[in-house]
Amino acid sequence: MTKLNFPTLTKGIYIQKRNRFIAEVQLDGAMIDVHLPTTGRLDTVLAHGAICYLKPSTNPNRKTAYSLFLVEVEDGTLVCIDALVANQMTALILQKQLINGVPEGDIKAEVGFDQHRFDFVVHNIVEQDFSVTHIIEVKSVTMAHRGIAMFPDAPTERGQKHIAKLIELQKKEQFQTHIVFVIQRNDAESFAPCVDRDPKFAQLLQQAKDNGTMIHVCFTRVSPKSMELVKESSLLC
């Protein structure tokens, strides 16, 4: 079992999004501002009056005491909106060697290549008698429609640049590149790039796959206490 345990969360009621970084939540009858730990649009997740779960801040100097962490959508599905959770989950999966095509090796996080920073690099892997470095980029997926998880929920120039760089690196013999989409909700059965919201990202993702980048989708089960890996599969665009 691959499970990421959450800290103790506090239940509240979501009111509104104030700006890109702050949301208003009702907690114990009072209105408070909380941190939004993602740059996504979240328009398909956040709804006035929704039950939500807050994670306490460990930084005493921060202006907000909580971060918005889980949101319950209409059908009762819990969605984890914290983008860092995708990286934490991927780290666990890598440690257990559960990502297809990434063998055992020295795992390093936040590694730079030519002014681009990628989430994970796995070094010192010997495959076919030459050394291969695995470069892994992680994406947090919160949007879904009729059982299909989709990314992104807004145009992402940063995401486009990451994929373009992965395509470039994949052409070099010493690199094997990967993109991992972590589905942070229970109700998704498949995944597709969201062409309507970012057609360029979808085009680049297909190009990356065609050029040898390995694309993975990690489906999870989310509860107020944890996120558990359900399965990892390859993406067929």
N, C-alpha and C positions, 0 to 999 in steps of 0.2 A: 504494500500500500504506500502510495506517495501522497502525503498530506502536509499542507502548510497550515499550521495552527495560527489563529488570530488572537490578538490580545482581547481582553474583556471589552466588549462594545456596549455603548449606551443607546437605548432606543429613543427615537424622536420622530417628529413629523416634518417632512420637507415642505417649505413654503415657496421660496423663489430663489432664482439665481441672480445675484446682484451684479456680478461682473465675471470675468474669466477666472478669477481666483477665489471668489467669495460667494457663499450661498447663505440664505437665511433659513433657520430651522427652529421649530418650536420644541423646547425641551422643558419638561416639568411646568408647563404653562407660560414660560417666558420665551421671548424671541431672542435668539443669539445668532451671531455670525460664525460660520465655520469655513475652514479651508477646503477648496476644491482641488484634490490631488491629481488632476489630469488636465490636459489642454484640449480634450475632445469637446465636441458641441453638446453631446448628451441629450439632445432634444427628444430622442425616442425613449429615454429612461427617466428623466426628471419630470415629475408632474406634481402640481400643487396638491398637498394633502397626502402624499405618499408616505408610507412607513419607511423610515430610514434608520440606519445604525451608524453611530459616530465612534471614531477611534480617538482616544485621548492623545494629546500632544506630549511628547517627552522633552520638548524644548521650553523651558520656563520663560524665555525671552520672546516667544512668539506671541503675536497679538491675539490669535484665536486659540482657544483651549482645546478645540476638537477639529478633526477632519471628517468630511463626509466620506463614508467608507462603503456601505452597502445601501442599495435602494430596492424596495419591493415594487415591481411593476404590476400592471392591472391583474394578471392571472396569478399573482402570488410568487412569481419567480424572483429570486434574489439576484441582483446584479452587483458585482464588486467593481467600483469605478476607480479604484486606486491603481494607477498605471504601474507603480513599482511592484505590485503584487505579481504581475506577469514575469518580471525579472527574477523575483524570489522563487516563484514556482519553477521557472526554467532552470535556475541554479540547482534545485533539488533533483529535477529530472536528469540533468547532465551528470550529476554526481552518481546517480543510479544507472547511468548509461542506457536510458530509455528512449533517446532520440535516435531514430533510424539514421545510420550513416555517420554518427559521431562516436568513435570508439573511445576507450579509456585514454586519458591523457592529463596534462597539466592545465587546469582550468583557470583562466584569468578573466576578471571583469573589467569593463570600461577601458578598452585598449584602442589607441589611436592609430589610424593609417592615413597618411597624407591629408591631414586636417579633418578627417572624419573619425568619429569615435563610435565603436561598435560595442554591443552589450557584453559579448563573451568571445574569447579566443581560446581554442584548445590546441596546445603545442605538443611537440614531440610525439607525433603519431607516425608510425612507420607503416606505409601501405604500398604494396607493389614495389618494394625496394627503394623508395625515395620518401623523403620527409614531406608530410602534408600538414599545413596549418589550417584548422577549421575556424572560419569566421562566422559568428552567429549574431543576427539581429533579431530582437524580440519586439513584437507588437501586441498591445493590450486591446482586446476586442470586447466591446460592451453592447454593440447594437445587434439586434436580430429581428427578423421578420418571417413569420410562418415557418419557424424551425431552421431558418438559414441565418447563420451568423455572418456579419458583413463588416468590412473595414476598408477605408476609414469612414467616420461619420461626418467628416468635414475635409475639405481640401488640405493636404499636408505636403507642403513644399519640402519640409525636412525629410519626410518619409520618401519622397521621390528621389531626393539626393542620395539617401542611404542606398536605395535599390540601384541607382545608376552606378554608384561606386562598387557595389557588390558585383554587378555585371562586368565592370572593368577588372576587378580582382579575379573573378572566376576564369578569365582568359589566361591567367598565369598558372603554370604547371604546379607551383608550390601551394596553391590555395584551393580549398573547397569551401564554398560559401553556403550559408543556410539562412532562411527566414523562418522564425517560429511565431505563429499566431496563437496566443493563449486566449481561449474563449472563457470569459469570466462571468458566465451565467449557465443555468441548468437546462434551458429549453432548446438549445441548438443541436441539430442532428447533422448539419453539414455547414460548409463555409464557402463564401464567394467574395471576391473583391467588389466593393460598392462602386460600380461604374457610374451611376447617376451622380454621386457626390464628388468623385475624383477620377475621371476617365484616364488621366495621365498615369496615376498610380496603378490602375488596373492594367494599362498597356505595358508599363515597365515591369510589373509583376509577371506577366505572361512572357515578356522578353527574357527576364531573368531565368525563369523555369526552362525556357527553350534553350538557353545557353548553359545549363547545367547546375544552376543554383538549386539546392534541395529545399523544398518548401514543406513545412510541417504545420499541422493543426493539432493543438492540445485541447481536448474537451474536458471540462471540469464539472464537479458538483460543489455548489456553494451553499454554505449554511452560516448562521451567525457565529459559529465557532471555528470554521475551517474552510479551506478549499482543497478538494481531493481530485487527483488526476483520474479521469475515467478511461480515456484512451488517447493515443497519439497516432496520427495517420498522415499520409502524404497527400498533398493537395493536387487535384486534377483540375486545372483551370478550364 
